Amino acid sequence: MLSDDISDLKRVIKRDGFRVAAKKIIARLAAHAPGRMIYRPDTIKHYEFLLGVEQGFGLKLTQENLPQGSMTWLIPDFEAQSGGHINILRMMKLLKERGFPHQHVVIMEPHRWSSSAEARAVMIRSFGDHGITISLGVRSIEPCAYLVATGWQTAYWVSKYKDTLHRLYFVQDFEPAFYPYGSDYSFAENTYRLGLTGITAGTWLAEKLSKEYGMKTFPYSFACDTELYKPTVRRDHTKKYVFFYARPVTARRCFEMGLLSLKKVCEAVPDTLIIFAGWDIKGYHIPFPHLNHGSVPIPQLPDLYSQCDVALILSGTNLSLLPLEVAACGCPVVLNDGPHSNWLLSETQATYCEMSVESISTALIDVLQSPEKAKKKAEAAFKCVLKNSWEEEADRVAGYLKSLTS
């Protein structure tokens, strides 16, 4: 652990407790020692939830016994502003308004909360108060019409539970790819074979899980809050600003590939300044002009994106919401190409490159040196953003859920 990280950890401990601080320590260590195995003295206890999938729990009630439109979502423990949890809570709020009034969250073990009231207070502070109830621990799951898995660890419990009509899986990414090809990869992959119905973030996941694992899937698309994400006035025209979504602790965001590519960009276009955001990267040696914004509060993101000439957003797995949010602020986007990343924006709306230093740097340089062409793509992407809305996507999901009972 770097000595200058101590103040950051103190803030985390004060805000979120020792358990979250411990997780961050492990993440920092993993960033500086990639590939190192995590030592789990009681491995069986850690993975105990995987045992006895066939046994199940609950009473297997009938439809007449269940609250109509009731949905329970089993989630891993959360942190403030966690992207995956933001998406879950957003969908819960929208479905609550669309004929599914009983929205309940169960936080799976391990968690850091002493009571459900404490957890709910922090969730409201982090994600807003949407009238959603909370309980702690998988044994607090109560009979419901729809039971929804989220992270892969939760899927095993959802598959076991008897007192529900529909077992769903809110799949936001191909989670096996979060791990080296080993036990955790296989544990995550096997959740797609549990017979759950997948509500997937985009068409790539829906097609992959259907073709490769035989899952029944229904995709929703991405949107963004255009009341929040919109262009602001550009203040400095003396430099070329390149935004990079930098998360060295998240391997799928390809930090190392981006860093090498940006070095070449700065050498080719000397008046370039790189804007890093997503994680505090002050412990890394970066030999070119840059600003380290670390984790930026969401309300400040639109102005940050609006100040940039181009945004580099890399992903080894499914897209994040960033491409649309950046595009909503009028900033051109460079993405790595592939079926997992090109399903949302077309080639007329974003610049695509191969996952190599040469291809990424060439694409960025082309955008910086061809502002008129970049502007046309940014305008096309902006129009695409305005056509999408979370309300319409929630309408589609709600319609599909209702069709399951017809």
Buried (B, 14 or more C-beta within 10 A) or exposed (E): EEEEBEEBBEEBBEEBBEEBBBBBBEEBEBBEEEEEEEEEEEEEEEBEBEEEBEEEEBEEBEEEEBEEBBBBBBBBBBBBEBEBBBBBBBBBBBBBEBEBBBBBBBBBBEBBBEEBEBBBBBBBEBBEEBEBEBBBBBEBBBBBBBBBBBBBBBBBBBBBBEBBBBBBBBBBBBBBBBBEEEEBBEBBBBBBEBEBBBBBBBBBBBBBBBEEBEBBBBBBBBBBBBEEBBBEEBEEEEBBBBBBBBBBBBBBBBBEBBBBBBBBBBEBBEEBBBBBBBBBBEBBEBEBEBEBBEEBEEEEBBBBBBBBBBBBBBBBBBBBBBBBBBBBBBBBBBBBBBEBBBBBBEEEBBBBBEBEBEBBBBBBBBBBEBBEEBEBBBBBBBEBBEEBBBEEBBBEBBEBBEEBEE
